[in-house]
Amino acid sequence: MPYTAPTTEQRFVLDVIADLPGLAALPAYANATPDMVDAILAESGKLAANVFAPLNKSGDKAHAKLADGVVTLPEGFKAAYAQYVEAGWAGLGVPEPHGGQGLPFAVAVAVQEQITSANMAFALCMMLSQGAIEALAAHASPELQARYLSKLVTGEWTGTMNLTEPTAGSDVGALKSRAEPNPDGSWRIKGTKIFITWGEHDAAENIVHLVLARTPDSPPGTKGISLFLVPKFLPDGTRNDLKCVGLEHKLGIHASPTCTMSFGDHDRCIGWMVGHEGGGMRAMFTMMNNARVQVGLQGVAIAEGAMQHALDYARTRVQSAKFGGGREPVRIIEHADVRRTIMTMRALTEAARALVYLNAAAVDRAHTGDKAGAGLADLLTPISKAWATDIGVEVASLGVQIFGGMGYVEETGAAQYLRDARIAPIYEGTNGIQAMDLVGRKLGMDGGQHWKDLLGEVRATLSDLDEDAELKLITPWLQDALDAAQTTSVWLAGANNPDDVAAGATPYLRLMGLTLGGWLLARQALASRQHPDPNFAAAKRATARFFAEQLLPQVQALSASAMRGAGLLYAIPEDGLAAA
C-alpha cells in the first residue's frame, strides 16, 4: 500500500510542539540542527515509502513462519532490515557515548512514525531494540554494556522484552521464571515467556533477550523480580539453551513473529543480571516507558496510513449524486458525510501526533535532568499510550467505512490497518491499566502539581486565541473542556472510594486526551500564521476549529461519566449480567 511521509507536518510539530530549537540548544542534542533534521526526515521518509511500505501487504499475507525452532520472515524483510542497518538508522536517538548519533528522542520518534505507518509489523523490531538499548544504557554493568550495546546500537543485533507468562500477564508479580546463580557470576535461567515480539527471526546475527525472573528465596510479588540479559548466542558463539516453541496466529501484524519462548529446557540457559537483585521491575520500566510512548506512536502512525489510504480512495471513487444536487454521480469526497469523516480522521491523527511528540520531548528534557520535563513525561505517558492507540483504532475503522463494502474486503488493504491497529490498545499495559496508572499514580504525583501546571498552560493559550479574529472561535469550546478537565481532576484526586476512582479512570483519560489534543491543535493554528505555505496554514486553522467544534464537546459528557461513581457498575448481580 502506497505511503507518503508527512514530513512538512512532522517538521512543523517538532518545532512548534516539541520545541526542537529549544532541545537543540541543549548540549546533549546539539547535533539536531535544522538541516540535519530536515535531511533525516527526508531520507527516512524515502526508506519508509520505498522499502518498508511495499512489504506491508505481502508480509501480512505471507506471515512469519516457524520450523524446528527457526523463524523465517516473509520474503524481502531480511534484505530490508539490512538496508536499515547499513544506513545507521538504529542508533539515531542513542547518546554518542554509547555509539549513537545523539539526536533527541523526539526526532527518533518522528522517524519511527514513518516506518510504522509504512509497515507496523516490521517497525516492532526496531521499537523493541530501542527500548532494550535504553534499559541497558541505564542499568547494565559496564561489562555488559561493552559486550552488547554496540551491536544493538548498530542494529546488527536486536532486542526483546520478556515479561508475560502463561499465568502472569498484567499481574507481572505472579511470574514463575527462575534464575539460579553460577559460580562465575552468570545465572541459569529457566521458564516460559509468551507474546514475545520478534523473539526469534532470521534478520539479525543475534537476539538479546531481556528476561524477568525470580532468584532463589526472593520475596513474592514484584519485589522479588530481577532482570537478566539472555542472548540467543553466547559470547563464545555457541547457541544458548533457549528457543521459540510456538508462533501466535494473530488478528493482525502477521509478519511480526510473536513467540512463545522456552528458556533452559536442558538447564543450560545462561544469562547475566541487569542492575541489582530485586531491581528487575525498575530496570524493565525504563524499557516499558520507552515502549509505551512508542506504542502511542503506533496509534498515530496507523491513523496516518489509514487516512492516506482512505483519502486516496475518496478522491477517485465516483458514487451517487450530491445530496440536494443534480443527478450526476460525484466523487465521494464531495459528499458532506464523507468530508466529515475525513476531517475527523485528520483532526484526531494530528492531535494524537502532537501529544506523542510533546511526550517524547518531555522525555528528552528528563534525560538532561529537567525535573519539570520528567514530571510531564510521567503524566503524559499513559495518556499518549492509551488515547493515541484508541485513536489509531478509531481512525482505521473510519477508513474502512470510507471504502464501504470494499473496505471489508481484504484486497483493498483498508482492513489490514484496522487489524494491525487493534493490538496497540492491549500490549505494553492495556489501556484500562494506563487509565488506572493515570488516576492512581500520576494524578497525585507531587501533590498534583504536574496536571495543574499542564492545565495552566492550556489556560494561557486561551488569551492568545482571543487576539486572533478567527481562532477566538475556538475559545469557548476549549474553555469548556478545560473547566471540565479541571473539575474532574479535582474530583478524582479527592474521591475516597477506590471503586469510584477506578470507574472514572477510562473516561477521564479520554477527556484528558481530547482536551490536550484540542489545545495542541490550537497552538499549531496560532503558530501557522508564520508558516510560509498559506494552504498549510489555512488547513491547520480549519483543523483546529473542527476539532474544537465537533470533538471537544465530548469532554463534558466524559466528565459527567467519570464523576458518576461505581454504583451502577455493580447494580446487576454477576449472575444476572448475561441475558436470560
C-alpha positions in Angstrom: 0.0 0.0 0.0 1.5 3.4 -1.0 2.7 5.7 1.7 4.0 9.3 1.7 5.8 10.5 4.7 4.1 13.7 6.0 7.5 15.4 6.5 6.1 19.0 6.4 3.6 18.2 9.1 6.2 16.3 11.2 8.7 19.1 11.0 6.1 21.7 12.0 5.0 19.7 15.0 8.6 19.1 16.1 9.3 22.8 16.0 6.0 24.1 17.5 5.1 21.4 20.0 8.3 19.5 20.8 10.3 22.8 20.7 13.1 21.3 18.7 15.0 24.6 18.6 15.0 24.6 22.4 16.1 20.9 22.5 18.9 21.6 20.0 20.2 24.4 22.3 20.9 21.8 25.0 24.5 20.3 24.8 23.1 16.8 24.7 21.2 17.5 21.5 23.4 19.9 19.7 23.5 17.6 16.7 19.8 18.4 16.0 20.4 21.3 13.6 17.6 22.3 11.3 19.5 21.0 8.2 20.3 17.7 9.9 16.7 17.1 11.0 15.3 18.0 7.5 17.8 15.6 5.9 16.9 12.8 8.3 13.1 13.1 7.8 13.5 13.3 4.0 15.7 10.2 3.8 13.8 8.1 6.4 10.6 9.0 4.5 12.1 7.6 1.3 13.2 4.4 3.2 9.7 4.0 4.6 7.9 4.7 1.3 10.2 2.7 -1.0 11.5 -0.1 1.1 9.1 -0.9 4.0 5.7 0.1 2.6 5.9 -2.3 -0.4 6.4 -5.2 2.0 3.4 -4.4 4.2 0.7 -6.2 2.3 2.8 -9.1 1.2 4.1 -9.6 4.7 0.5 -9.6 6.0 -0.4 -12.4 3.6 2.8 -14.5 4.0 3.1 -14.3 7.8 6.3 -15.2 9.7 6.8 -19.0 9.8 8.3 -21.4 12.4 10.0 -24.7 11.6 12.3 -26.6 14.0 12.7 -23.6 16.3 13.7 -21.3 13.5 11.6 -18.4 12.4 11.7 -17.2 8.8 10.4 -13.8 7.9 8.4 -13.1 4.8 10.3 -12.5 1.6 12.1 -9.2 1.4 12.1 -8.5 5.1 15.7 -9.6 5.8 17.1 -7.5 2.9 15.0 -4.5 4.0 16.3 -4.8 7.6 19.9 -5.0 6.2 19.3 -1.6 4.4 18.0 -0.1 7.7 21.2 -1.3 9.5 23.6 -0.3 6.8 22.2 3.3 6.7 22.7 3.7 10.5 19.1 4.3 11.5 19.2 2.1 14.6 21.4 4.5 16.6 19.6 7.7 15.7 18.4 8.6 19.2 21.2 6.9 21.2 23.6 9.1 23.1 27.0 9.5 21.5 28.9 7.9 24.4 27.1 4.6 23.5 27.9 4.9 19.9 24.7 6.6 18.7 24.1 9.8 16.9 22.9 11.8 20.0 19.7 13.1 18.5 16.6 13.8 20.6 14.1 11.0 21.2 11.6 13.4 19.6 13.4 13.1 16.3 13.8 9.4 16.6 10.0 9.2 17.2 9.3 11.1 14.0 11.4 8.6 12.1 9.8 5.6 13.8 6.4 7.0 12.9 7.3 6.9 9.2 8.5 3.3 9.4 5.4 2.3 11.5 3.0 3.9 9.1 4.7 2.0 6.2 4.9 -1.3 8.0 3.8 -1.7 11.6 4.8 -5.4 11.8 8.3 -4.6 10.7 8.6 -1.5 12.9 8.0 -3.5 16.1 11.5 -5.0 15.7 13.1 -1.5 15.8 10.9 -0.4 18.6 11.8 -3.2 21.0 15.6 -2.8 20.2 15.4 0.9 21.0 13.8 0.1 24.4 16.4 -2.6 25.1 19.2 -0.1 24.4 17.8 2.4 26.8 17.4 -0.2 29.6 20.9 -1.5 29.2 22.4 2.0 29.0 20.6 3.0 32.2 21.0 -0.2 34.3 23.6 -2.7 32.9 27.1 -3.0 34.2 30.0 -1.5 32.2 31.0 -5.1 31.2 27.6 -5.9 29.8 27.3 -2.6 28.0 30.7 -3.1 26.4 29.7 -6.6 25.2 26.2 -5.9 24.0 25.4 -2.3 23.5 27.5 -1.5 20.4 25.8 -4.3 18.3 22.4 -3.3 19.4 23.1 0.4 18.6 24.2 -0.5 15.1 21.2 -2.8 14.6 23.3 -5.9 13.9 21.7 -7.4 16.9 18.1 -6.9 18.0 16.5 -6.8 21.5 13.3 -8.2 23.1 11.2 -7.7 26.2 10.3 -10.9 28.1 7.6 -10.3 30.8 4.4 -12.2 30.1 4.0 -15.8 31.1 1.0 -18.2 30.7 -0.1 -17.4 34.3 1.3 -13.9 34.6 0.1 -11.2 32.2 -0.8 -7.7 33.6 -0.1 -9.1 37.0 3.7 -9.3 36.5 4.3 -10.2 40.1 2.8 -13.6 39.5 5.6 -14.7 37.1 7.4 -18.0 37.8 10.5 -18.0 35.7 13.6 -18.8 37.8 17.3 -17.8 37.9 19.9 -19.8 39.7 23.4 -18.3 40.3 26.5 -19.8 38.7 30.0 -19.6 40.3 31.3 -17.4 37.6 28.7 -14.7 38.2 26.3 -15.7 35.5 22.8 -17.2 36.1 21.0 -20.2 34.8 17.5 -19.2 33.5 14.5 -21.4 33.3 10.9 -20.6 32.3 8.5 -19.9 29.6 7.5 -16.5 28.2 4.6 -15.8 25.8 3.7 -13.0 23.4 7.4 -12.2 22.8 7.6 -9.8 19.9 10.4 -10.6 17.4 11.6 -13.2 19.9 13.1 -15.3 17.1 13.8 -14.3 13.5 16.4 -14.6 10.7 17.1 -10.8 10.1 19.9 -10.3 12.7 23.0 -12.2 13.8 22.0 -12.3 17.5 18.9 -11.5 19.6 19.4 -10.0 23.1 16.5 -11.1 25.4 15.8 -9.1 28.5 14.1 -11.6 30.8 12.3 -11.1 34.1 12.9 -14.0 36.6 13.0 -14.8 40.3 16.1 -15.5 42.2 16.3 -18.1 45.0 14.5 -17.1 48.2 13.2 -13.9 46.6 10.1 -12.3 48.2 6.8 -12.7 46.4 5.4 -10.1 44.1 7.3 -7.6 42.0 9.9 -7.0 44.8 11.3 -10.5 44.1 11.9 -10.0 40.4 15.2 -9.4 38.8 16.2 -8.6 35.2 18.5 -10.7 33.1 20.2 -10.3 29.7 19.9 -13.7 27.9 21.4 -13.8 24.4 20.5 -16.2 21.7 24.2 -16.8 21.1 26.7 -16.7 23.9 29.9 -14.7 23.8 31.9 -17.8 22.6 29.5 -18.2 19.6 27.6 -21.2 20.9 23.8 -21.4 20.9 22.2 -20.6 24.2 19.7 -23.0 25.7 16.6 -21.1 24.5 14.2 -21.5 21.6 11.0 -20.4 20.1 8.4 -23.2 20.6 5.4 -21.5 19.0 4.1 -18.6 17.0 0.8 -16.9 17.7 -1.7 -16.8 14.9 -3.0 -13.2 15.3 -5.6 -10.9 14.1 -3.0 -8.5 12.6 0.7 -7.7 12.4 1.1 -11.1 10.8 4.7 -10.5 9.7 5.8 -9.8 13.2 6.8 -13.1 14.9 5.0 -13.2 18.2 6.8 -16.0 20.0 6.4 -18.4 22.9 10.0 -18.7 24.2 11.3 -21.5 26.3 14.4 -20.9 28.4 16.5 -23.7 29.9 14.9 -26.8 28.6 18.3 -28.5 29.2 19.2 -26.4 32.3 22.0 -24.7 30.3 20.4 -21.3 29.6 22.9 -18.6 30.6 22.1 -15.0 31.4 23.6 -12.1 33.3 21.8 -9.8 35.8 21.0 -6.3 34.7 21.0 -3.9 37.7 20.8 -5.3 41.2 18.9 -8.3 42.6 15.3 -7.5 43.1 15.5 -4.4 40.9 14.1 -6.0 37.8 10.9 -4.1 37.6 12.7 -0.7 38.0 15.1 -1.6 35.2 12.3 -3.1 33.0 10.2 0.0 33.5 12.9 2.0 31.7 12.2 -0.2 28.6 8.5 -0.3 29.2 8.1 3.5 29.4 10.0 3.9 26.2 7.8 1.3 24.6 4.6 2.9 25.9 5.4 6.2 24.2 6.3 4.3 21.0 3.1 2.2 21.2 1.2 5.5 21.4 3.1 6.5 18.3 1.8 3.3 16.6 -1.7 4.7 17.0 -0.6 7.9 15.3 1.2 6.0 12.5 -1.6 3.6 11.8 -4.1 6.5 11.8 -1.9 8.4 9.3 -1.6 5.4 7.0 -5.3 4.6 7.1 -6.2 8.3 6.5 -3.9 8.5 3.4 -5.4 5.3 2.1 -9.0 6.4 2.6 -8.3 9.8 1.2 -6.8 8.4 -2.0 -9.9 6.3 -2.4 -12.4 9.1 -1.7 -10.8 11.3 -4.3 -11.2 8.7 -7.1 -14.4 6.7 -6.2 -17.4 8.0 -8.0 -20.7 7.2 -6.3 -24.1 8.8 -6.1 -25.3 12.4 -6.8 -24.6 15.0 -4.3 -27.4 15.5 -1.7 -29.7 18.2 -2.9 -27.8 18.5 -6.2 -28.2 17.2 -9.7 -28.4 13.6 -10.9 -24.8 13.1 -11.9 -22.7 10.9 -9.6 -19.7 12.6 -8.0 -16.5 11.6 -6.3 -17.4 10.5 -2.8 -15.1 13.1 -1.2 -17.7 15.7 -2.4 -20.3 14.2 -0.1 -20.7 16.1 3.2 -20.7 13.0 5.4 -17.5 11.7 3.8 -15.9 15.1 4.2 -16.9 15.0 7.9 -15.4 11.5 8.3 -12.1 12.6 6.6 -11.9 15.7 8.7 -12.5 13.6 11.8 -9.7 11.3 10.8 -7.3 14.2 10.1 -8.1 16.1 13.3 -7.7 13.1 15.5 -4.5 12.0 13.8 -2.9 15.4 14.0 -3.9 15.9 17.7 -2.5 12.5 18.7 0.7 13.2 16.8 1.2 16.4 18.7 0.5 14.7 22.0 3.1 11.9 21.4 5.7 14.4 20.1 5.2 16.6 23.2 5.6 13.5 25.4 8.8 12.5 23.5 10.3 16.0 24.0 9.5 15.8 27.7 11.4 12.5 27.9 14.3 14.3 26.2 14.3 17.0 28.8 14.0 14.5 31.6 17.2 12.8 30.3 19.0 16.1 30.8 17.9 16.3 34.5 15.0 18.6 33.9 12.6 17.8 36.8 9.6 19.5 35.2 10.2 17.6 32.0 10.4 14.3 33.9 7.1 15.1 35.7 5.4 16.0 32.4 6.7 12.8 30.8 5.4 10.7 33.6 2.0 12.4 33.4 1.7 12.2 29.6 2.9 8.6 29.0 -0.3 6.8 30.0 -2.4 9.4 28.1 -0.2 9.0 25.0 -0.2 5.3 25.1 -3.9 4.9 25.6 -5.6 7.8 23.9 -3.4 7.7 20.8 -3.9 3.9 20.3 -7.6 4.3 20.7 -7.4 7.0 18.0 -5.5 4.6 15.8 -8.3 2.0 16.0 -11.0 4.7 15.6 -9.3 6.2 12.5 -8.6 2.9 11.0 -12.2 1.9 11.4 -13.4 5.1 9.8 -11.0 4.3 7.0 -12.9 1.0 6.4 -16.1 3.0 6.4 -14.9 5.3 3.7 -14.3 2.3 1.4 -17.7 1.0 2.2 -18.2 -2.7 1.3 -14.8 -2.8 -0.4 -13.3 -1.8 3.0 -14.5 -5.1 4.3 -12.7 -7.0 1.6 -9.0 -7.7 2.2 -7.9 -6.9 -1.3 -8.2 -3.1 -0.7 -5.9 -3.1 2.3 -8.2 -1.0 4.5 -9.0 -3.9 6.8 -5.3 -4.5 7.5 -4.9 -1.1 9.1 -7.8 -1.9 11.4 -6.5 -5.4 12.2 -2.9 -4.1 12.8 -4.2 -1.2 15.0 -6.2 -3.4 17.3 -3.3 -4.8 19.3 -1.9 -1.4 20.3 -4.6 -0.7 23.0 -3.7 -4.1 24.5 0.0 -4.7 24.7 2.5 -2.7 26.8 -0.2 -2.4 29.5 -3.8 -2.4 28.4 -5.5 1.0 28.0 -7.5 0.2 31.1 -4.3 -0.2 33.1 -3.0 3.0 31.6 -6.1 4.8 32.9 -5.6 3.3 36.3 -2.0 4.3 36.3 -3.0 7.9 35.4 -5.6 8.3 38.2 -3.9 6.0 40.7 -0.3 7.2 40.4 0.3 10.1 38.0 -2.6 12.4 39.1 -1.3 12.6 42.6 2.4 13.0 41.9 4.0 15.9 43.7 0.6 16.9 45.1 -1.0 17.1 41.7 1.4 19.8 40.6 2.1 18.3 37.2 -1.5 18.2 36.0 -2.1 21.6 37.5 0.8 23.1 35.6 -0.2 21.4 32.3 -3.8 22.7 32.5 -2.3 26.1 33.4 -0.6 26.0 30.0 -3.8 25.2 28.3 -5.4 28.2 30.1 -2.6 30.5 29.0 -3.3 29.6 25.3 -6.9 30.9 25.7 -5.7 34.6 25.9 -3.6 34.1 22.7 -6.6 32.7 20.8 -8.7 35.8 21.8 -6.3 38.0 20.0 -7.0 36.2 16.6 -10.3 37.1 14.9 -10.8 33.6 13.5 -9.2 31.5 16.2 -11.1 33.1 19.1 -14.0 31.0 17.9 -12.1 28.1 19.5 -12.0 29.7 22.9 -15.5 28.8 24.3 -15.1 25.2 23.3 -11.6 24.9 24.7 -12.6 26.8 27.8 -15.5 24.4 28.5 -13.2 21.4 28.0 -10.6 22.9 30.3 -13.1 23.6 33.0 -14.4 20.0 32.8 -10.9 18.6 32.9 -10.1 20.8 36.0 -13.3 19.8 37.8 -12.8 16.1 37.1 -9.2 16.1 38.1 -10.0 17.6 41.5 -12.9 15.2 42.0 -10.8 12.1 41.2 -7.9 13.3 43.4 -10.3 13.8 46.3 -12.5 10.8 45.9 -12.5 8.5 49.0 -14.0 5.3 47.4 -11.4 3.5 45.3 -14.1 1.9 43.2 -15.4 5.3 42.2 -11.9 6.4 41.1 -11.4 3.1 39.1 -14.8 3.6 37.5 -13.9 7.0 36.3 -10.4 6.3 35.1 -11.1 5.4 31.5 -13.5 8.3 30.7 -11.1 10.6 32.5 -8.1 9.5 30.4 -10.1 10.1 27.2 -11.3 13.5 28.3 -7.7 14.5 29.0 -6.6 13.2 25.6 -9.3 15.3 23.9 -8.6 18.4 25.9 -4.9 18.3 25.3 -5.4 17.4 21.7 -7.6 20.4 21.2 -5.1 22.6 23.0 -2.2 21.4 20.9 -4.1 21.9 17.6 -4.9 25.4 18.8 -1.2 26.1 19.4 -0.4 24.9 16.0 -3.1 27.1 14.5 -1.6 30.1 16.2 1.9 29.2 15.0 0.7 28.6 11.5 0.5 32.4 11.0 4.3 32.3 10.4 4.3 29.4 8.1 5.4 30.2 4.5 2.8 28.0 2.9 -0.7 29.7 3.1 -2.5 26.5 2.2 -0.8 24.6 5.0 -1.6 27.4 7.5 -5.2 27.5 6.4 -5.6 23.8 6.8 -4.1 24.0 10.3 -6.6 26.6 11.4 -9.5 24.8 9.9 -8.5 21.5 11.6 -8.1 23.2 15.0 -11.6 24.8 14.6 -13.1 21.5 13.5 -11.6 19.6 16.5 -12.9 22.3 18.9 -16.4 22.5 17.5 -17.0 18.8 16.6 -14.9 16.8 19.1 -14.2 18.9 22.2 -17.9 18.9 23.3 -17.4 15.2 24.2 -15.3 16.3 27.1 -18.2 17.5 29.2 -20.1 14.2 28.7 -17.0 12.3 29.6 -16.5 14.4 32.7 -20.0 13.6 33.9 -19.4 9.9 33.3 -16.0 10.0 35.2 -17.7 11.5 38.3 -20.7 9.2 38.4 -19.0 6.7 40.7 -19.1 2.9 40.5 -22.6 2.2 41.8 -24.3 1.3 38.6 -21.3 -0.9 37.6 -22.2 -3.3 40.4 -26.0 -2.8 40.3 -26.7 -6.0 38.5 -25.5 -9.2 40.2 -22.7 -11.1 38.4 -25.1 -13.9 37.6 -27.5 -11.5 36.0 -25.2 -9.8 33.6 -25.8 -12.3 30.8 -29.2 -12.0 29.1 -31.8 -14.6 30.3 
